[in-house]
Amino acid sequence: MVVRLQAFGLSLLLILSPVSIAAQQAVPATSNPGTSQQPPVIHSTTRLVQLSVIAQNGKGEPITGLKKEDFSLFDEGKPQVISFFSCGAPAPATPPPALPSNYFTNRFDLRGEDPGTVTVILFDSLNTSSPDQTYVRKQVLRFLQTLKPHDHVAIYALTTNLIVLHDFTQDLSVLVDAVSHFTPKEVAAFDASTSQALDLEGLTSDPQWQSFQNRLNNAEGLINDQHVLNRTGTTAAALEMIANHVAAIPGRKSLIWVSGGFPLQMGLPKIGIPQTQMQAATSSGGGGDPGTLAGLGQPQPGGGDPTNQLTRIERESGSLAETVYRAIRALNRVNMAIYTVDAHGVEVSSGISPDQRGTSTSPSAAGFFDRQNIRDSSRMLADNTGGKAFFGTNDISEAVRNAFDDGRYACSIGFYPDHSQWDGRFRELKVKLNSEGAHLRYRKGYYALPGDPDSEVAVKEALGLAAASPLETAGLGMVVTGKTLEPLSARILQLQIALNPIQFLLKESGNRQQGALDMAFIQRDAAGNILVGDKQHLGINFEQKQYEFLSKAGMTLQRNVAVLPNSKEIRVVVRDASSGAVGSVNIPVKAFFPGNDNTLHSPASD
């Protein structure tokens, strides 16, 4: 039986095909098909909010053996019922049988790659200086040598793009090999945003030269600011991609971000006396106030002030907090904590290599505020996701290990808020433990985002992000297969996309469940360039009995795609309009069109 839905070219197959059965495995229904129990009705105001809690005693040791009854949870001060609770890392499950040939999925469990406790290490060369990158690589390799057989780790790298060095694996050797062979070439973006200010040594006492110097530095600052904006935007987008990639993995997830960081504020004045002016003052031998001897604090032509190197009015100051919060919202949505590890470590002087850094430093006053500005963004990411920021250590491998171990003893708490104020406002969460002297670390709240379908701009942005990501997105689990249609010369591939509607956030209206899906079908060439993309909106209007049936059996959407001759990959993207959850699956074209001679193959007809 085929029931047409509200979208041209798509059909809903209610036949229990192998694809439908696979979808049932991919997203288990809460009801057993062999019983009369009905699946829960999902209302538009239902939201499961999850957070991870790290509980430690006064010595910093994990508190184990905790139960749900040991915790109290408050949303804006109001007690909440804890609906979901688990503690500690689950034991690795036995992988299920592999899917048949030419079936593709974004679910780790169905691929036989159950990642268990998920830890992603992001080696960030976009925001890290070249000398620090060399040191970080050695430290990450040292950490990888300490991994245990049941650890599941993925290694990604960030240049001007997000690069998958190796996805989740328990094979230590392939991780070490991936890091060892990664040699970042793109340091121009970092260098362009961190250029040193011009300091005309020997001319700083001349008001005219000082004014000229300030004008040049402010012009250079405008260019630096734009590069900082670009770096920050690229980094936030990469964090969102990683969050989307691990979205369907249950429980707590950790992202260890080893980076030099980026500033939270732009266009700030340089506080402190320039070094060359201080040297001029102290070398005069005349005694008295160094600032006066250096000619500081005097009105300068053109408005320059050499004392604090104030920014000019045409150079705007601003905060990058909203960009950071965008990444925070994506990480919180998938219950992923970020651990920021400062790649710069501790430096005694600019002439000392990273390998020779000590454990103490005497930072210059001029550089102190710059470092704090960068650390503010790292703290914001860590504090608002339940992670931790590591600074002032050269033992990066130990910091990574501490972050990694957090995931072993974390407790996951889930609840359904009992308020109806889904207005996008930030809501504060508080967690208490009935254990004296316990220290808890968790994210401080969540955004009560409305469940109404997003604007066309937001839909386009979400689909575009999933289409451009080098990672598959797993917010909606699905299984995709296909077959070629006659005539073979037309290169038409009929895709079948299996999902379970219990994943969707549907609105109950009378005796019907209503919602919508946005879909995109992207074709790429061998270089990863997008050749063509088709977008489609699918309205959902299930009768209650139909919804209950599909929640047990799964549903299959069918779409015909005209495959271009130079297409190497098709990416299917599906987005739930109400919840914003996104799933994507990659289909290699060679699975159905093997070789470069346009030989056609239809697995379904074998």
PEFENZI-V903027 format. One record per residue. N is the residue number from 0. PHI is phi in whole degrees, 0 to 359 (none if undefined). D_CENTER is the distance of its C-alpha to the mean C-alpha in whole Angstrom. Layout:
((N	PHI	D_CENTER) (N	PHI	D_CENTER))
This chain:
((0	none	41) (1	238	39) (2	249	38) (3	283	37) (4	257	34) (5	273	33) (6	204	32) (7	292	34) (8	88	33) (9	245	32) (10	226	33) (11	257	33) (12	265	34) (13	263	36) (14	283	37) (15	280	36) (16	276	35) (17	303	33) (18	295	30) (19	297	31) (20	295	31) (21	298	28) (22	296	26) (23	297	28) (24	289	27) (25	294	23) (26	230	23) (27	301	26) (28	286	28) (29	280	29) (30	247	32) (31	273	34) (32	303	36) (33	274	39) (34	243	40) (35	269	40) (36	294	38) (37	264	36) (38	290	32) (39	292	31) (40	276	31) (41	265	27) (42	265	28) (43	292	26) (44	264	26) (45	278	24) (46	222	21) (47	268	20) (48	258	18) (49	243	17) (50	212	16) (51	255	17) (52	236	20) (53	260	21) (54	250	24) (55	228	26) (56	274	30) (57	296	32) (58	267	31) (59	82	28) (60	269	28) (61	293	26) (62	266	28) (63	250	29) (64	72	31) (65	281	29) (66	238	30) (67	302	29) (68	291	32) (69	282	31) (70	251	28) (71	233	29) (72	235	26) (73	229	27) (74	250	25) (75	53	27) (76	85	29) (77	261	30) (78	299	30) (79	236	28) (80	274	29) (81	280	26) (82	267	26) (83	225	24) (84	208	24) (85	205	23) (86	226	24) (87	78	23) (88	284	21) (89	291	23) (90	293	25) (91	303	24) (92	277	25) (93	290	28) (94	300	26) (95	286	28) (96	301	30) (97	294	28) (98	292	28) (99	299	31) (100	300	31) (101	67	29) (102	250	27) (103	233	23) (104	213	21) (105	259	17) (106	265	18) (107	297	18) (108	294	21) (109	287	23) (110	274	22) (111	71	24) (112	233	20) (113	307	20) (114	279	17) (115	56	18) (116	287	16) (117	264	13) (118	230	12) (119	247	10) (120	256	11) (121	255	10) (122	272	13) (123	261	13) (124	265	16) (125	293	15) (126	250	16) (127	230	18) (128	292	22) (129	299	24) (130	299	26) (131	292	23) (132	298	21) (133	299	24) (134	292	24) (135	298	21) (136	303	21) (137	298	24) (138	291	23) (139	295	20) (140	298	23) (141	297	25) (142	295	22) (143	299	22) (144	292	25) (145	263	25) (146	296	23) (147	263	25) (148	301	26) (149	266	24) (150	284	20) (151	245	18) (152	226	15) (153	239	13) (154	241	13) (155	240	11) (156	231	12) (157	239	12) (158	249	15) (159	277	15) (160	224	13) (161	274	11) (162	243	13) (163	272	13) (164	288	16) (165	195	16) (166	279	14) (167	305	15) (168	203	19) (169	251	22) (170	270	24) (171	301	24) (172	297	25) (173	288	23) (174	293	20) (175	299	23) (176	296	24) (177	295	21) (178	290	20) (179	297	24) (180	266	24) (181	274	21) (182	235	23) (183	295	21) (184	254	23) (185	267	21) (186	246	22) (187	296	23) (188	297	20) (189	289	20) (190	298	24) (191	293	25) (192	262	23) (193	229	24) (194	294	28) (195	282	31) (196	290	33) (197	288	37) (198	227	39) (199	281	43) (200	298	44) (201	90	48) (202	244	48) (203	290	46) (204	275	49) (205	271	50) (206	302	49) (207	295	49) (208	294	47) (209	296	44) (210	295	44) (211	298	43) (212	299	41) (213	296	39) (214	296	39) (215	296	37) (216	293	34) (217	290	33) (218	295	33) (219	296	31) (220	297	29) (221	299	28) (222	292	27) (223	302	25) (224	300	23) (225	294	22) (226	292	21) (227	296	19) (228	302	18) (229	296	17) (230	298	15) (231	295	13) (232	297	12) (233	296	11) (234	294	9) (235	298	7) (236	296	7) (237	294	6) (238	296	2) (239	295	3) (240	300	5) (241	295	4) (242	300	4) (243	295	7) (244	294	8) (245	256	9) (246	300	10) (247	276	13) (248	282	14) (249	290	16) (250	84	16) (251	282	14) (252	227	11) (253	240	10) (254	239	8) (255	260	11) (256	256	10) (257	267	14) (258	203	14) (259	281	17) (260	81	15) (261	222	16) (262	288	18) (263	274	18) (264	243	21) (265	242	23) (266	72	27) (267	282	28) (268	292	31) (269	273	32) (270	271	34) (271	125	36) (272	280	39) (273	305	39) (274	298	40) (275	292	42) (276	289	44) (277	296	44) (278	295	46) (279	296	48) (280	290	49) (281	284	49) (282	269	51) (283	287	54) (284	75	56) (285	267	57) (286	71	56) (287	84	55) (288	287	51) (289	299	49) (290	296	47) (291	292	51) (292	296	52) (293	274	49) (294	77	49) (295	270	46) (296	79	46) (297	263	49) (298	303	48) (299	241	47) (300	301	48) (301	85	45) (302	86	43) (303	287	42) (304	227	42) (305	290	41) (306	296	41) (307	242	37) (308	51	36) (309	295	35) (310	284	33) (311	283	35) (312	293	35) (313	283	34) (314	264	31) (315	287	29) (316	258	27) (317	189	24) (318	247	20) (319	260	17) (320	300	16) (321	296	15) (322	296	12) (323	295	11) (324	294	12) (325	298	10) (326	293	6) (327	299	8) (328	297	9) (329	294	6) (330	291	6) (331	294	10) (332	298	10) (333	251	9) (334	60	11) (335	240	8) (336	265	10) (337	251	9) (338	247	12) (339	265	13) (340	244	16) (341	292	18) (342	285	19) (343	282	22) (344	64	24) (345	249	27) (346	233	30) (347	277	33) (348	206	34) (349	294	33) (350	271	35) (351	262	34) (352	288	31) (353	304	28) (354	292	30) (355	256	33) (356	292	31) (357	262	32) (358	248	31) (359	218	33) (360	205	33) (361	238	35) (362	293	32) (363	290	34) (364	298	34) (365	295	33) (366	272	29) (367	298	29) (368	291	27) (369	296	25) (370	295	24) (371	296	23) (372	298	22) (373	290	19) (374	293	19) (375	300	19) (376	292	15) (377	294	14) (378	296	16) (379	299	15) (380	297	11) (381	291	13) (382	296	15) (383	272	14) (384	240	11) (385	86	14) (386	264	14) (387	208	16) (388	256	16) (389	249	19) (390	228	21) (391	65	25) (392	222	25) (393	261	25) (394	269	25) (395	298	21) (396	298	22) (397	289	23) (398	298	20) (399	296	18) (400	297	20) (401	299	20) (402	295	17) (403	295	17) (404	291	20) (405	305	19) (406	293	17) (407	287	21) (408	240	22) (409	290	20) (410	256	21) (411	259	19) (412	237	21) (413	232	21) (414	210	23) (415	256	24) (416	304	25) (417	264	28) (418	269	28) (419	237	28) (420	261	27) (421	270	24) (422	246	24) (423	85	20) (424	283	21) (425	284	20) (426	244	21) (427	278	22) (428	247	22) (429	228	24) (430	237	25) (431	237	28) (432	235	29) (433	279	33) (434	224	33) (435	294	35) (436	80	33) (437	284	30) (438	247	27) (439	249	24) (440	231	20) (441	198	18) (442	290	16) (443	276	18) (444	171	18) (445	209	16) (446	265	17) (447	279	20) (448	286	18) (449	293	21) (450	264	22) (451	292	24) (452	305	23) (453	287	21) (454	292	22) (455	299	23) (456	294	21) (457	294	18) (458	297	18) (459	298	19) (460	294	15) (461	294	14) (462	294	16) (463	295	15) (464	295	12) (465	293	12) (466	289	15) (467	276	14) (468	296	11) (469	286	12) (470	252	11) (471	290	13) (472	259	11) (473	240	13) (474	294	13) (475	239	16) (476	283	18) (477	204	21) (478	234	23) (479	234	25) (480	221	28) (481	193	31) (482	209	34) (483	277	36) (484	250	39) (485	281	42) (486	285	43) (487	297	41) (488	295	42) (489	282	40) (490	54	36) (491	262	35) (492	250	33) (493	269	33) (494	269	29) (495	239	29) (496	246	26) (497	261	26) (498	223	24) (499	248	25) (500	293	25) (501	294	25) (502	285	21) (503	279	22) (504	266	22) (505	255	26) (506	256	29) (507	279	32) (508	224	35) (509	65	38) (510	255	38) (511	227	35) (512	246	32) (513	239	30) (514	184	27) (515	199	25) (516	237	23) (517	248	22) (518	232	22) (519	219	21) (520	235	23) (521	250	22) (522	247	24) (523	238	23) (524	267	26) (525	296	26) (526	273	24) (527	89	21) (528	284	22) (529	284	22) (530	271	26) (531	201	26) (532	216	24) (533	247	26) (534	246	24) (535	213	26) (536	251	26) (537	239	27) (538	280	29) (539	243	30) (540	212	33) (541	274	34) (542	292	37) (543	302	36) (544	294	38) (545	294	36) (546	297	33) (547	296	34) (548	295	35) (549	292	32) (550	293	30) (551	268	32) (552	266	32) (553	85	29) (554	229	29) (555	234	29) (556	263	29) (557	240	31) (558	214	30) (559	268	32) (560	236	31) (561	276	33) (562	276	31) (563	288	32) (564	301	34) (565	262	31) (566	280	28) (567	249	26) (568	209	24) (569	244	23) (570	251	20) (571	260	20) (572	241	18) (573	232	19) (574	230	17) (575	280	19) (576	295	21) (577	280	21) (578	270	18) (579	81	15) (580	294	14) (581	233	14) (582	229	15) (583	214	16) (584	224	18) (585	263	19) (586	241	23) (587	291	25) (588	298	28) (589	295	30) (590	295	30) (591	242	32) (592	231	34) (593	290	34) (594	79	36) (595	254	36) (596	259	39) (597	63	38) (598	294	40) (599	259	38) (600	214	38) (601	237	37) (602	302	36) (603	293	37) (604	263	41) (605	292	41))
